[in-house]
């Protein structure tokens, strides 16, 4: 992953070729869903969440976001979220038996 990021950093015009990414982002605004926005309270609350549940900052921010918006179910393959007692984690099936 870091090689990919380094490659993009050295060649910024490559970003213009990511047509599928831009198309999918545009689709988000066309489907019937709600876009949730962040606020400073979520960032501030991520600090104690990180400490209380031993989560990396990014994961703590996700938990803070869920808490702020009263979201109690998430889908993730990250087992760290199981440490948050009020959060129900739905683990997508990662291996398909053939």
Secondary structure, 3 states (H helix, E strand, C coil): CHHHHHHHHHCHHHHHHCHHHHHHHHHHCCCCCCCCCCCHHHHHHHHHHHHHHCCCHHHHHHHHHHHHCCCCEEECCCHHHHHCCCCEEECCCCCCCC
